[in-house]
Amino acid sequence: MVAHGVASSGLFCIVNIYYERLGRRSFYINKGLILVFPIFSLLLFLLVAANIAAPPSINLISEIFLMARILRYDTFIILVFPLGSFLGAVFSIYMFSYSQHGRGYYLAYSFVNRNYRELHTLVLHILPINLLILNPGLFISI
């Protein structure tokens, strides 16, 4: 729950950063962001990978433990859980691909200024997710 909370709050944080910089919420207009914000695109990819429980994140261990617990509770739900995880991963990858690639509609905006507060906030979301895998005993008691 801690890892999911940090990953999803990081995703909401980067969406807010994009909204503050671009001034619009339209998913159709905010395309091609990898050309404008390459470092934010990398950080967004790391957060999306953590959100879908990719291997270097602590979310993978939590999903494995969650599947084991659900299998003890009900065997039918083991058919539904992978489908939900798969559809969540498909949506996350589609959202990343659609927002980062494509033709941008920026006209004459200048995005040269860099705000280190935004980078610091995102890095502090990503580091715990990927470093908790080294000592998961801090949050998981077996």
C-alpha positions in Angstrom: 0.0 0.0 0.0 2.9 2.3 0.7 4.5 1.7 -2.7 1.2 2.1 -4.5 0.5 5.3 -2.7 3.9 6.8 -3.6 3.7 5.7 -7.2 0.2 7.0 -7.8 0.8 10.2 -6.0 3.9 10.7 -8.2 1.8 10.2 -11.3 -0.7 12.8 -10.0 2.2 15.1 -9.2 3.7 14.9 -12.8 0.2 15.4 -14.3 -0.1 18.6 -12.2 3.4 19.7 -13.3 2.3 19.3 -16.9 -0.9 21.2 -16.2 0.9 24.1 -14.6 3.4 24.3 -17.4 1.0 23.9 -20.4 -2.1 25.4 -18.9 -4.5 22.8 -20.4 -5.9 19.4 -19.4 -6.8 18.1 -22.9 -5.1 14.8 -23.6 -5.4 15.4 -27.3 -3.5 18.7 -27.2 -0.8 17.7 -24.7 1.0 15.3 -27.1 4.7 15.0 -27.9 5.9 16.0 -24.5 9.0 14.0 -24.8 10.4 16.7 -27.1 9.6 19.5 -24.7 10.3 17.8 -21.3 12.7 14.9 -21.8 13.6 14.6 -18.1 10.0 14.6 -17.0 9.3 11.9 -19.7 11.9 9.7 -18.1 10.5 10.3 -14.6 7.0 9.6 -15.9 8.2 6.3 -17.5 9.8 5.2 -14.2 6.5 6.1 -12.3 4.4 4.2 -14.9 6.8 1.2 -14.6 6.4 1.2 -10.9 2.6 1.6 -11.2 2.4 -1.5 -13.3 4.7 -3.5 -10.9 7.8 -3.7 -13.1 10.6 -5.7 -11.6 12.9 -3.1 -10.0 10.0 -1.6 -7.9 8.6 -2.8 -4.6 5.1 -3.0 -6.2 6.1 -6.3 -7.8 6.7 -8.0 -4.4 3.4 -6.5 -3.1 1.5 -7.9 -6.1 3.0 -11.3 -5.7 2.0 -11.3 -2.0 -1.4 -10.0 -2.9 -2.0 -12.8 -5.4 -0.9 -15.4 -2.9 -3.3 -14.0 -0.3 -6.2 -13.8 -2.7 -5.6 -17.4 -3.8 -5.9 -18.6 -0.2 -9.2 -16.6 0.1 -10.9 -17.6 -3.2 -9.7 -19.5 -6.2 -12.1 -17.9 -8.6 -10.7 -14.4 -8.1 -7.3 -15.6 -9.4 -8.9 -15.4 -12.9 -10.1 -11.8 -12.3 -6.9 -10.4 -10.7 -4.5 -11.0 -13.6 -7.1 -9.5 -16.0 -7.3 -6.4 -13.9 -3.6 -6.1 -13.6 -3.2 -6.6 -17.4 -5.8 -4.0 -18.3 -4.2 -1.5 -15.8 -0.8 -2.1 -17.4 -2.2 -1.6 -20.9 -3.9 1.6 -19.9 -0.7 3.0 -18.2 1.5 2.2 -21.2 -1.1 3.6 -23.6 -1.3 6.8 -21.5 2.5 7.2 -21.5 2.8 6.5 -25.2 -0.1 8.8 -26.2 1.1 11.7 -24.1 4.8 11.5 -24.8 4.9 10.7 -28.5 3.2 12.4 -31.4 2.9 15.9 -32.8 2.8 18.6 -30.3 0.5 21.7 -30.4 2.6 24.2 -28.5 2.7 27.2 -30.9 5.1 29.7 -29.2 5.5 28.5 -25.7 8.9 28.5 -24.1 9.8 25.8 -21.6 13.4 26.6 -21.1 13.1 27.5 -17.4 13.7 24.5 -15.1 12.2 24.3 -11.7 14.3 22.1 -9.4 11.4 21.8 -6.9 9.5 19.8 -9.5 12.5 17.5 -10.2 13.2 17.1 -6.5 9.5 16.2 -5.8 9.5 13.5 -8.5 12.8 12.0 -7.6 11.6 11.7 -4.0 8.6 9.8 -5.3 10.8 7.5 -7.5 13.7 6.7 -5.1 11.6 5.0 -2.3 9.8 2.8 -4.8 12.9 1.5 -6.4 15.1 1.4 -3.3 12.7 -0.3 -1.0 13.3 -3.5 -3.0 16.7 -3.7 -1.3 15.1 -4.0 2.2 11.4 -4.8 1.9 11.4 -6.0 5.5 10.8 -2.4 6.5 7.2 -2.6 5.3 6.4 -6.3 4.9 6.2 -8.6 7.9 6.1 -12.3 7.0 
